Amino acid sequence: MTAMKILLTLCILSMPFGVLGQTPLCTRDNGLEMIRQQVELSKNFNPTQRITTLVRAADLLWPNQQDRARAAFTEAFDLAIETEKDAAKRSQSLIVRMQVPDQRHLVIRAVAKRDSAWAKELIQQLVKIDTESEMTPSRDSLNNVLTASRLTQSAMQMLTTDLNAGLELARASLNYPASFLLTRFLYDLAAVNQQAADQYYAQALAVYSDKPMREFLYLQAYPFAWRETLNTPSFVFHDNIPANFVPNPSLQRRFVQVFLRRAQQALETPLVERDSYRDPSLGLLPGTVHILQGLMKLEPQVAESLPDLLPELRATREKLLVSLSVENQKLFLQPGREASIAPDKTFDEEIETALKESDVYERDQRIATEVLGSGKEVLANVIQAIDKISDSNLRADLLEWLYFQRAAIAAESKQFDEAERLTSKVEGVEQRAFLHARIAKGLLSKDVTHARVLLDEAITEAKKAGPTIFAARTLLTAASLYAKIELSRSIELLADAVNCINRIETPDFASDDQTVKKTPERKRRGGQYGGEYMLRFYMPGLDPENAFREMAKIDFNTSLVQSSTLKDKFQRAMSTLAVAEVCLQQTPRRKQKNK
């Protein structure tokens, strides 16, 4: 019977469109058979692709065949465990491994949407494996940093689907070193449930209160709703603070009390070497300097809401200042005078200060840093600042990035004329294609004629870009948008997108985070290499799976045929599963009784 079904499917795929249109292919039974076939075919995929296919198939099967779904989830989790073990043996580089998602967490997140109790068991199993494994011989190892990062990231992704499972993962992360992700998770959790976030913060404070200062200082931002900290190993701006966030005075007091105790201990016992780390503008600094920076930033908050702790804070601050070397004291005011943090300068003031820098490379770097943080600054002012950069390549890259960012913001704000004007100044064809498609999407409900013009421009530019993932995304997005205007053109564009994908050697729509990255060189004083700037062009668009799912709702037969023409087996499997999903949503027809 199974062989007959496979043969039937092959025959169906070879039928002309006219015959397909007369055949009731999109039924629940056919959808389940399509899923079974893709699970079988996935045995020839690499481990990551097979895990992804099994997880997707299991999620689709769950409402219809739960036993088969559980078996697929279990197989995927077991394979993910083996894959992670192999990855640990092959690569000892933390950076390399952090760039590759932990497939075990992918499975757990999918299970949590269907069975939170089972997901909790898998989390406990995962933590036990990582704790007992030889991969993590010590708490401070790089592998533990990696584990903490993955646990926290998975917890953040699960907050909106399964809060309890997300908290379970987050609590597991408290067994590992803290990072900036702890603060980001707390704000994300507060957006869903601030009471739960406050409770979790209290747990984290109890865990990290006696940990190295480089970990403890990540706890200073949340109680006071700080958007950034400059005295921690990672300098990250937190743009995810909920609009209705209310700082908890009790948590503020508890943190300040612990911080003052830790500061006093630092005066009595030297901090460990690991607590010396780089400041973005001042270089490598000892841990006592980072503590002093924290106390100085806390002082205005304590004076306002915790005045009874202010005398102790000021006394501790002065003692720390006196304990520093003469060189480090120069970073602050002289002993005996009240230390304070200089008020923030405006964008224009920062640029004016940068222009006084005698070294051309330092001047360029300071201007570039201000430009990258100029999200709310008047566009003309930022352009003028970029024009003062001496490095022509850096100047061009920053202008490209600025015009792209402002065009995307204008399109999102429905300022379509401004978005078009800025898009015309963007040089990259992939970036222009994305922006034109985005503007067209916004215009569809207002001006269909103009939206079509912009869509056609996006299509032309995508084809100029050649066979790239971003060009394929634009063509798939254009096909989806054209489905609302002209179905025949939509089908034609879907075929163009498939052609583009088929010319890519190994099409991967997941690893790039839908972002084009440019990395112009950063030079320090004297022209020495100082690393790279990171310019991100976020260009989200449809992948084959989502595009074929949307098209199948409109024209199932064409979508089924087109998905079969994808040469890459994994992309074809995921697209076929998306088409099958549409069939599973069909209401079974009742059989009519013979009269």
VMD Tcl script that draws the C-alpha trace (Angstrom):
set ca {
  {0.00 0.00 0.00}
  {2.83 2.41 0.87}
  {4.57 1.72 -2.44}
  {1.30 2.43 -4.24}
  {1.01 5.79 -2.47}
  {4.55 6.75 -3.45}
  {3.85 5.73 -7.04}
  {0.62 7.73 -7.00}
  {2.47 10.81 -5.77}
  {5.10 10.48 -8.50}
  {2.34 10.19 -11.08}
  {0.61 13.24 -9.66}
  {3.79 15.30 -9.91}
  {4.12 14.40 -13.58}
  {0.57 15.44 -14.48}
  {-0.05 18.62 -16.50}
  {-1.62 21.59 -14.71}
  {-5.02 20.99 -16.28}
  {-5.27 17.52 -14.81}
  {-3.98 18.69 -11.44}
  {-6.69 21.27 -11.25}
  {-9.30 18.49 -11.46}
  {-7.68 16.23 -8.84}
  {-8.54 16.58 -5.12}
  {-4.92 16.25 -3.97}
  {-5.03 18.44 -0.88}
  {-6.52 16.06 1.67}
  {-5.52 15.18 5.20}
  {-4.46 11.65 4.24}
  {-2.28 12.91 1.39}
  {-0.75 15.50 3.69}
  {0.19 12.83 6.23}
  {1.65 10.67 3.45}
  {3.76 13.58 2.19}
  {5.12 14.10 5.71}
  {5.94 10.38 6.05}
  {7.85 10.47 2.77}
  {9.95 13.48 3.79}
  {10.86 11.85 7.12}
  {12.00 8.78 5.22}
  {13.99 10.81 2.69}
  {15.68 12.81 5.47}
  {17.78 9.74 6.34}
  {20.09 10.88 3.54}
  {20.52 14.41 5.00}
  {23.34 15.65 7.19}
  {22.56 15.51 10.96}
  {21.52 19.17 11.30}
  {19.18 18.98 8.30}
  {17.70 15.69 9.51}
  {17.05 17.12 12.98}
  {15.32 20.16 11.47}
  {13.18 17.95 9.22}
  {12.23 15.59 12.05}
  {11.29 18.47 14.34}
  {9.14 20.13 11.67}
  {7.46 16.85 10.75}
  {6.82 16.00 14.42}
  {5.20 19.38 15.02}
  {2.86 18.84 12.06}
  {2.05 15.27 13.08}
  {1.29 16.06 16.73}
  {-2.44 16.95 16.37}
  {-3.03 13.98 14.04}
  {-0.65 11.15 14.97}
  {0.86 11.89 18.35}
  {2.71 8.57 18.70}
  {4.58 9.16 15.44}
  {5.24 12.74 16.47}
  {6.77 11.64 19.78}
  {8.95 9.12 18.00}
  {10.21 11.80 15.62}
  {10.93 14.25 18.47}
  {12.78 11.52 20.41}
  {14.88 10.57 17.39}
  {15.70 14.22 16.77}
  {16.78 14.80 20.39}
  {18.97 11.69 20.47}
  {20.60 12.72 17.20}
  {21.10 16.26 18.54}
  {22.93 14.92 21.60}
  {25.33 12.96 19.40}
  {25.79 15.95 17.08}
  {26.76 18.22 19.98}
  {29.26 15.67 21.28}
  {30.87 15.43 17.84}
  {30.99 19.24 17.52}
  {32.79 19.53 20.86}
  {35.41 17.02 19.74}
  {35.98 18.66 16.34}
  {36.26 22.31 17.41}
  {37.62 23.82 20.61}
  {37.02 27.39 19.43}
  {34.31 29.09 21.50}
  {33.63 31.66 18.77}
  {33.12 28.96 16.14}
  {30.82 26.91 18.36}
  {28.76 29.95 19.42}
  {27.98 30.61 15.77}
  {26.39 27.16 15.44}
  {23.04 26.67 17.20}
  {22.79 23.85 19.72}
  {20.37 21.44 18.05}
  {19.32 20.02 21.43}
  {17.77 23.37 22.32}
  {16.00 23.53 18.96}
  {14.28 20.21 19.76}
  {13.38 21.27 23.31}
  {11.81 24.53 22.12}
  {9.66 22.61 19.63}
  {8.62 20.03 22.24}
  {7.72 22.76 24.72}
  {5.02 24.08 22.38}
  {3.34 20.65 22.46}
  {4.17 19.14 25.86}
  {5.72 21.39 28.53}
  {6.14 18.55 31.04}
  {8.14 16.52 28.53}
  {10.20 19.60 27.63}
  {11.05 20.03 31.32}
  {12.30 16.42 31.46}
  {14.48 17.03 28.39}
  {15.91 20.19 29.97}
  {16.86 18.26 33.10}
  {18.41 15.55 30.95}
  {20.39 18.14 28.98}
  {21.69 19.86 32.13}
  {22.71 16.48 33.58}
  {24.62 15.62 30.41}
  {26.46 18.95 30.37}
  {27.24 18.78 34.08}
  {28.61 15.25 34.03}
  {30.29 15.42 30.65}
  {34.04 15.81 30.28}
  {33.19 18.74 27.99}
  {32.85 20.99 31.07}
  {35.66 20.15 33.53}
  {35.47 23.45 35.43}
  {32.90 26.17 36.08}
  {35.06 28.82 34.42}
  {35.77 26.89 31.22}
  {34.87 28.28 27.81}
  {32.42 25.41 27.37}
  {30.47 26.64 30.38}
  {30.27 30.11 28.84}
  {28.90 28.51 25.69}
  {26.37 26.43 27.64}
  {25.16 29.47 29.58}
  {24.72 31.45 26.40}
  {22.69 28.72 24.70}
  {20.50 28.11 27.73}
  {19.69 31.81 28.10}
  {19.04 32.35 24.38}
  {16.68 29.37 24.31}
  {14.95 30.66 27.42}
  {14.36 34.03 25.73}
  {12.88 32.36 22.65}
  {10.46 30.32 24.75}
  {9.06 33.11 26.92}
  {6.08 33.82 24.67}
  {5.27 30.16 23.92}
  {5.91 28.43 27.25}
  {6.86 30.69 30.15}
  {7.47 27.83 32.60}
  {9.79 25.97 30.23}
  {11.63 29.21 29.50}
  {12.13 29.83 33.23}
  {13.32 26.25 33.66}
  {16.06 26.84 31.08}
  {16.93 30.20 32.63}
  {17.30 28.69 36.10}
  {19.59 26.04 34.63}
  {21.78 28.83 33.22}
  {22.41 30.12 36.77}
  {24.79 27.18 37.23}
  {27.12 28.82 34.69}
  {28.95 32.17 34.32}
  {26.78 35.27 33.87}
  {26.94 37.45 30.76}
  {25.11 40.41 29.21}
  {22.42 37.93 28.12}
  {21.28 37.76 31.76}
  {20.24 41.42 31.63}
  {18.62 41.02 28.23}
  {16.66 37.98 29.45}
  {15.43 39.85 32.53}
  {14.03 42.68 30.41}
  {12.41 40.21 27.96}
  {10.86 38.33 30.89}
  {9.63 41.60 32.43}
  {7.81 42.38 29.18}
  {5.84 39.16 29.69}
  {5.62 39.09 33.50}
  {7.57 41.60 35.59}
  {6.75 39.85 38.85}
  {8.40 36.69 37.52}
  {11.35 38.78 36.30}
  {11.81 40.37 39.74}
  {11.70 36.94 41.38}
  {14.24 35.57 38.90}
  {16.52 38.57 39.53}
  {16.44 37.82 43.26}
  {17.52 34.24 42.50}
  {20.33 35.48 40.23}
  {21.52 37.95 42.88}
  {21.73 35.15 45.44}
  {23.73 32.99 42.99}
  {26.18 35.62 41.70}
  {26.62 37.76 44.84}
  {29.95 36.06 45.59}
  {31.02 35.20 42.05}
  {33.89 37.07 40.31}
  {33.19 40.76 39.84}
  {33.13 40.39 36.04}
  {29.98 38.26 36.50}
  {28.41 40.09 39.44}
  {28.40 43.49 37.71}
  {25.93 42.23 35.08}
  {23.30 42.47 37.84}
  {23.56 46.25 38.25}
  {21.43 47.32 35.27}
  {18.04 45.63 35.85}
  {16.98 47.10 39.25}
  {17.55 50.65 37.96}
  {16.30 50.11 34.36}
  {19.68 51.08 32.88}
  {19.96 50.78 29.13}
  {23.71 50.28 29.18}
  {26.71 49.68 31.42}
  {30.31 50.54 30.59}
  {32.05 48.70 33.41}
  {31.26 45.11 32.38}
  {33.27 42.81 30.07}
  {30.67 43.22 27.31}
  {29.31 46.66 26.45}
  {25.79 46.18 25.12}
  {22.99 48.71 24.74}
  {19.72 47.18 25.96}
  {16.90 48.40 23.73}
  {14.35 45.89 25.06}
  {13.29 47.59 28.32}
  {9.47 47.35 28.48}
  {7.62 50.66 28.22}
  {5.68 49.90 31.42}
  {8.70 48.69 33.41}
  {8.62 49.75 37.08}
  {11.92 49.53 39.03}
  {11.63 47.54 42.26}
  {12.97 49.53 45.28}
  {13.49 46.33 47.28}
  {15.76 44.86 44.58}
  {17.62 48.16 44.32}
  {18.37 48.10 48.04}
  {19.46 44.47 48.03}
  {21.81 45.01 45.10}
  {23.41 48.16 46.54}
  {23.95 46.44 49.89}
  {25.67 43.48 48.23}
  {27.68 45.80 45.97}
  {28.97 47.83 48.93}
  {29.97 44.62 50.70}
  {31.84 43.44 47.59}
  {33.54 46.83 47.22}
  {34.75 46.68 50.85}
  {36.07 43.16 50.27}
  {37.97 44.41 47.22}
  {39.74 46.94 49.44}
  {40.81 44.21 51.84}
  {41.62 41.39 49.40}
  {42.96 41.92 45.86}
  {40.58 40.86 43.11}
  {41.41 37.90 40.88}
  {43.28 38.58 37.66}
  {40.22 37.74 35.55}
  {38.44 40.79 36.96}
  {40.79 43.00 34.93}
  {39.23 43.58 31.50}
  {39.08 46.20 28.79}
  {37.14 49.45 28.84}
  {36.00 50.44 25.31}
  {37.78 53.81 25.48}
  {40.35 53.44 28.27}
  {41.84 50.01 27.59}
  {42.67 47.28 30.13}
  {41.63 48.31 33.65}
  {41.80 46.52 37.02}
  {38.64 45.29 38.71}
  {38.73 48.03 41.36}
  {38.36 50.65 38.62}
  {35.28 48.86 37.29}
  {33.81 48.81 40.81}
  {34.50 52.52 41.20}
  {32.81 53.23 37.87}
  {29.75 51.32 39.10}
  {29.61 53.21 42.38}
  {29.87 56.54 40.59}
  {26.97 55.69 38.31}
  {24.93 54.41 41.25}
  {25.43 57.52 43.38}
  {22.66 59.70 41.85}
  {20.21 56.77 42.06}
  {21.10 56.06 45.69}
  {20.87 59.76 46.61}
  {17.33 59.86 45.23}
  {15.79 56.57 46.33}
  {18.11 55.09 49.01}
  {19.49 58.13 50.91}
  {20.30 56.10 54.04}
  {22.94 54.17 52.03}
  {24.52 57.29 50.51}
  {27.12 58.01 53.25}
  {28.49 54.46 53.08}
  {28.61 54.58 49.29}
  {30.53 57.87 49.25}
  {32.99 56.67 51.90}
  {33.62 53.44 49.99}
  {34.02 55.35 46.74}
  {36.68 57.63 48.25}
  {38.59 54.68 49.72}
  {38.61 52.93 46.35}
  {39.80 56.08 44.60}
  {42.73 56.47 47.03}
  {43.66 52.80 46.62}
  {44.20 53.16 42.84}
  {47.55 53.81 41.20}
  {48.34 57.41 40.29}
  {47.84 56.56 36.62}
  {44.36 55.15 37.23}
  {43.43 57.99 39.57}
  {43.89 60.36 36.66}
  {40.87 58.74 35.05}
  {38.79 60.28 37.83}
  {39.03 63.44 39.95}
  {41.88 63.83 42.44}
  {41.59 62.31 45.96}
  {39.70 64.45 48.44}
  {37.33 65.84 45.85}
  {33.91 64.46 45.08}
  {34.05 62.03 42.14}
  {31.27 62.31 39.63}
  {30.45 61.17 36.16}
  {30.65 63.77 33.43}
  {27.24 64.57 31.88}
  {26.47 63.02 28.53}
  {27.45 65.16 25.57}
  {25.24 65.80 22.56}
  {26.09 64.32 19.17}
  {27.44 67.67 17.93}
  {29.58 68.09 21.06}
  {31.04 64.60 20.67}
  {31.90 65.27 17.01}
  {33.46 68.61 17.95}
  {35.62 66.86 20.56}
  {36.60 64.16 18.04}
  {37.73 66.78 15.51}
  {40.24 68.12 18.04}
  {42.00 64.74 18.04}
  {45.42 65.15 16.38}
  {45.78 61.52 15.24}
  {43.74 61.03 12.07}
  {42.96 57.38 12.84}
  {41.74 58.11 16.34}
  {39.64 60.96 14.96}
  {38.03 58.70 12.35}
  {37.33 56.05 14.96}
  {35.65 58.46 17.37}
  {33.47 59.93 14.62}
  {32.52 56.47 13.35}
  {31.58 55.37 16.88}
  {29.26 58.35 17.28}
  {27.70 57.76 13.85}
  {26.92 54.13 14.71}
  {25.01 55.33 17.79}
  {23.18 58.19 16.07}
  {19.79 56.54 15.62}
  {17.74 59.58 16.68}
  {20.06 62.29 15.39}
  {19.02 64.57 12.48}
  {20.11 62.91 9.24}
  {21.85 65.99 7.84}
  {24.01 66.29 10.97}
  {25.12 62.67 10.72}
  {25.98 63.03 7.03}
  {28.08 66.10 7.82}
  {29.92 64.13 10.49}
  {30.62 61.25 8.09}
  {32.00 63.71 5.52}
  {34.69 64.64 8.06}
  {36.10 61.08 8.08}
  {39.39 60.93 6.16}
  {39.23 57.21 5.21}
  {37.24 57.19 1.94}
  {36.33 53.48 2.21}
  {35.01 53.84 5.76}
  {33.16 57.00 4.75}
  {31.41 55.21 1.85}
  {30.46 52.19 3.99}
  {29.03 54.37 6.75}
  {26.96 56.42 4.28}
  {25.60 53.21 2.74}
  {24.69 51.88 6.18}
  {23.11 55.19 7.26}
  {20.93 55.56 4.16}
  {19.81 51.94 4.43}
  {18.90 52.20 8.12}
  {16.99 55.46 7.70}
  {15.16 54.15 4.60}
  {14.06 51.04 6.49}
  {12.83 53.17 9.40}
  {10.96 55.50 7.03}
  {9.25 52.54 5.33}
  {8.27 51.10 8.71}
  {6.84 54.50 9.69}
  {4.89 54.63 6.39}
  {6.84 57.66 5.18}
  {7.07 56.09 1.75}
  {8.26 59.13 -0.23}
  {11.17 59.62 2.15}
  {11.93 55.90 2.10}
  {12.12 55.97 -1.71}
  {14.36 59.03 -1.68}
  {16.80 57.40 0.73}
  {16.70 54.07 -1.11}
  {17.87 55.79 -4.29}
  {21.10 56.68 -2.44}
  {21.83 53.06 -1.44}
  {24.48 51.44 -3.66}
  {24.06 47.72 -2.95}
  {21.59 46.03 -5.32}
  {20.54 43.46 -2.70}
  {19.84 46.25 -0.22}
  {17.89 48.30 -2.79}
  {15.89 45.23 -3.83}
  {14.91 44.59 -0.21}
  {13.94 48.22 0.43}
  {11.83 48.50 -2.74}
  {9.97 45.30 -1.83}
  {9.39 46.57 1.69}
  {8.04 49.92 0.50}
  {5.83 48.13 -2.05}
  {4.36 45.96 0.69}
  {3.35 49.06 2.63}
  {1.86 50.72 -0.46}
  {-0.27 47.75 -1.60}
  {-3.31 48.88 0.37}
  {-2.99 52.52 -0.79}
  {-1.60 52.67 -4.31}
  {-1.49 49.34 -6.14}
  {-0.11 50.87 -9.34}
  {2.89 52.43 -7.63}
  {3.39 49.31 -5.52}
  {3.68 47.26 -8.72}
  {6.29 49.66 -10.10}
  {8.39 49.30 -6.95}
  {7.93 45.53 -6.90}
  {9.17 45.30 -10.48}
  {12.20 47.42 -9.52}
  {12.89 45.06 -6.61}
  {12.66 42.06 -8.93}
  {15.01 43.65 -11.49}
  {17.58 44.48 -8.81}
  {17.32 41.02 -7.25}
  {18.06 39.44 -10.62}
  {21.05 41.78 -11.07}
  {22.44 40.53 -7.76}
  {22.76 37.04 -9.22}
  {22.17 33.74 -7.41}
  {22.32 34.78 -3.74}
  {20.19 33.98 -0.72}
  {19.09 37.62 -0.40}
  {18.08 37.79 -4.07}
  {16.07 34.59 -3.60}
  {14.36 36.05 -0.53}
  {13.35 39.14 -2.48}
  {11.93 37.06 -5.35}
  {10.01 34.83 -2.93}
  {8.65 37.90 -1.12}
  {7.69 39.53 -4.44}
  {5.90 36.33 -5.49}
  {3.89 36.38 -2.27}
  {2.98 40.07 -2.70}
  {2.04 39.63 -6.35}
  {-0.38 36.87 -5.32}
  {-2.61 39.69 -4.04}
  {-2.48 41.48 -7.39}
  {-1.95 39.05 -10.25}
  {-1.77 35.30 -9.63}
  {-0.15 34.38 -12.96}
  {2.71 36.84 -12.32}
  {3.06 35.42 -8.80}
  {3.46 31.88 -10.18}
  {6.02 33.11 -12.68}
  {8.04 34.80 -9.92}
  {7.91 31.67 -7.78}
  {9.51 29.79 -10.68}
  {12.17 32.55 -10.96}
  {12.90 32.20 -7.25}
  {13.27 28.43 -7.57}
  {15.66 29.00 -10.50}
  {17.72 31.37 -8.37}
  {17.86 28.90 -5.47}
  {18.83 26.06 -7.80}
  {21.88 28.05 -8.94}
  {23.15 28.42 -5.36}
  {25.53 25.61 -4.50}
  {24.33 25.02 -0.93}
  {21.30 27.23 -0.24}
  {21.08 28.05 3.47}
  {18.32 30.42 4.60}
  {19.00 30.09 8.34}
  {22.65 30.71 9.17}
  {22.96 34.36 8.09}
  {20.29 35.69 10.48}
  {18.82 37.49 7.43}
  {21.61 40.04 7.72}
  {24.30 41.23 5.33}
  {27.42 42.23 7.26}
  {30.12 44.65 6.18}
  {33.30 44.90 8.24}
  {35.41 47.94 7.30}
  {38.80 47.96 9.01}
  {39.23 49.90 12.23}
  {42.65 51.56 12.62}
  {44.14 52.85 15.84}
  {46.72 55.53 16.59}
  {49.61 55.44 14.15}
  {47.65 53.39 11.61}
  {47.86 50.13 13.58}
  {45.15 47.54 12.94}
  {42.49 47.86 15.62}
  {39.90 45.33 14.55}
  {36.77 45.89 12.47}
  {33.54 47.83 12.56}
  {30.39 45.74 12.20}
  {27.79 47.25 9.87}
  {24.61 45.20 9.73}
  {21.99 45.36 6.98}
  {18.98 43.45 8.34}
  {16.91 42.28 5.36}
  {14.21 39.82 6.41}
  {12.28 38.04 3.69}
  {10.50 34.80 2.93}
  {12.37 31.50 2.71}
  {11.10 28.64 0.48}
  {9.21 27.01 3.34}
  {7.15 30.10 4.19}
  {6.70 31.14 0.56}
  {5.35 27.75 -0.50}
  {3.05 27.58 2.51}
  {1.48 30.91 1.56}
  {1.22 29.98 -2.12}
  {-0.31 26.58 -1.31}
  {-3.22 28.33 0.39}
  {-4.00 30.01 -2.94}
  {-2.92 27.42 -5.51}
  {-2.03 24.08 -3.97}
  {-1.38 22.19 -7.21}
  {1.11 24.72 -8.57}
  {2.89 24.92 -5.22}
  {3.23 21.14 -5.05}
  {4.73 20.97 -8.54}
  {7.05 23.94 -8.02}
  {8.36 22.60 -4.70}
  {9.36 19.37 -6.44}
  {11.63 21.33 -8.81}
  {13.94 22.49 -6.00}
  {17.23 20.69 -6.52}
  {18.46 20.93 -2.94}
  {16.96 17.95 -1.09}
  {16.66 19.73 2.24}
  {14.94 22.82 0.80}
  {12.64 20.55 -1.17}
  {11.75 18.58 1.96}
  {10.98 21.70 4.03}
  {8.91 23.21 1.22}
  {6.97 19.97 0.77}
  {6.24 19.85 4.51}
  {4.93 23.42 4.27}
  {2.60 22.40 1.45}
  {1.50 19.34 3.44}
  {0.65 21.61 6.40}
  {-2.01 23.31 4.27}
  {-3.58 19.90 3.59}
  {-3.68 19.00 7.27}
  {-5.79 22.08 7.86}
  {-8.45 20.88 5.43}
  {-11.78 19.78 6.89}
  {-12.44 16.12 6.02}
  {-15.36 15.65 3.63}
  {-18.27 13.56 4.83}
  {-19.18 10.56 2.72}
  {-22.68 10.79 1.24}
  {-24.93 7.79 1.79}
  {-26.39 6.14 -1.28}
  {-30.10 6.65 -1.64}
}
mol new
graphics top color blue
foreach p $ca { graphics top sphere $p radius 0.5 }
foreach p [lrange $ca 0 end-1] q [lrange $ca 1 end] { graphics top cylinder $p $q radius 0.2 }
display resetview
